[in-house]
Amino acid sequence: MEIIEEKNIRCYRCGGVRVYRIPVECYPSHITNVYLVIDRLSFLVDTGIDSKRGNKILANGFETIQKEFHETITFKEVKNIVITHGHVDHFGMLGNEEFKEKNVYVHKADSEYI
C-alpha cells in the first residue's frame, strides 16, 4: 500500500483502489474524517455536518484531490454514500441540496434515527 499526503488530504493506494481521507471540522476542535473511495464505483464514507465551514472544507478537499492527486472526479459524480453510524457529524450533510439524488447506505438500526 502506498500512502501520500498533500494539503491535509491523505491518499491510500492499493492496486487500482484509491481512498482519500478528508478531515472535516464539524465542531471546534472536532474532526470527522470523510473518505472518498474510488474503485469501479466511487462513494463517500460519511459526510460531516451541514454547515458553511463543513461544506467549504469538503469542497476544498475535492479541489485538492483534483489538483494535487490529478483525479478527474467531481463531487456531483459521486452517486453513493455510506454512513457508518447515526451520529450527526457522520450524516449531517445528507440534508444539503448537493446530496440529493445520491444513493445512501446505512445500517437498518441507524436508518430510523437518520
C-alpha positions in Angstrom: 0.0 0.0 0.0 1.2 3.5 -0.8 0.3 6.5 1.4 0.7 10.1 0.1 -0.4 13.3 1.9 -0.9 16.7 0.3 -2.5 19.7 1.9 -4.1 17.7 4.8 -5.6 15.1 2.4 -4.2 11.6 2.8 -4.4 9.2 -0.1 -4.1 5.4 0.4 -3.5 3.4 -2.9 -3.6 -0.3 -3.2 -3.9 -1.8 -6.7 -6.4 0.3 -8.6 -8.3 1.4 -5.5 -7.7 5.0 -4.1 -9.0 6.1 -0.8 -8.8 9.8 0.2 -9.2 11.0 3.8 -10.7 14.4 4.0 -10.7 15.8 7.6 -13.9 17.9 8.0 -14.1 20.1 11.1 -17.7 19.6 12.4 -17.3 21.4 15.8 -14.4 23.5 17.1 -11.6 21.1 17.7 -13.6 18.1 16.4 -12.7 16.5 13.1 -14.8 13.9 11.3 -12.9 12.0 8.6 -14.9 11.8 5.3 -13.5 9.3 2.9 -13.7 9.4 -0.9 -13.2 5.9 -2.3 -12.5 5.4 -6.0 -12.6 1.9 -7.5 -15.0 0.6 -10.1 -17.6 2.8 -8.3 -16.9 5.9 -6.3 -18.5 6.7 -3.0 -18.2 8.8 0.1 -18.0 7.3 3.6 -19.7 9.7 5.9 -20.4 13.4 5.2 -19.7 15.6 8.2 -22.1 18.3 9.5 -24.1 20.5 7.1 -22.5 23.9 7.9 -20.9 26.6 5.8 -17.5 25.6 7.2 -18.0 21.9 6.7 -19.3 22.4 3.2 -16.3 24.6 2.3 -13.8 22.1 3.8 -15.4 19.2 1.8 -15.4 21.3 -1.4 -11.7 22.3 -0.8 -10.9 18.6 -0.2 -12.3 17.7 -3.6 -10.3 20.6 -5.2 -7.1 19.3 -3.6 -7.8 15.7 -4.8 -8.3 17.0 -8.3 -5.2 19.4 -8.3 -2.7 17.6 -6.2 -3.6 13.9 -6.9 -4.8 14.5 -10.5 -8.2 12.8 -10.1 -10.9 13.9 -12.5 -13.8 13.0 -10.3 -16.2 15.8 -9.1 -18.5 15.8 -6.2 -21.5 15.5 -8.5 -20.2 12.3 -10.0 -20.1 10.6 -6.6 -23.5 8.8 -6.5 -23.1 6.6 -3.4 -22.7 7.5 0.2 -22.1 5.1 3.1 -23.0 6.3 6.6 -21.0 4.4 9.2 -23.3 5.2 12.2 -26.0 7.6 13.4 -24.1 10.5 14.8 -24.9 13.8 13.2 -21.2 14.5 12.4 -21.3 11.5 10.2 -24.6 12.0 8.4 -25.5 15.7 8.9 -24.8 16.9 5.4 -27.3 14.5 3.9 -29.9 17.3 4.1 -27.8 19.5 1.8 -29.1 20.1 -1.7 -25.8 18.8 -3.1 -26.6 15.3 -1.7 -30.0 14.9 -3.3 -30.3 12.1 -5.9 -27.5 10.1 -4.3 -27.7 6.5 -3.0 -27.4 6.3 0.7 -26.3 3.1 2.5 -26.8 2.9 6.3 -27.4 0.1 8.8 -31.0 -0.6 9.5 -30.6 0.2 13.2 -29.4 3.7 12.3 -31.8 4.4 9.4 -34.7 5.2 11.7 -32.7 7.8 13.6 -31.2 9.4 10.5 
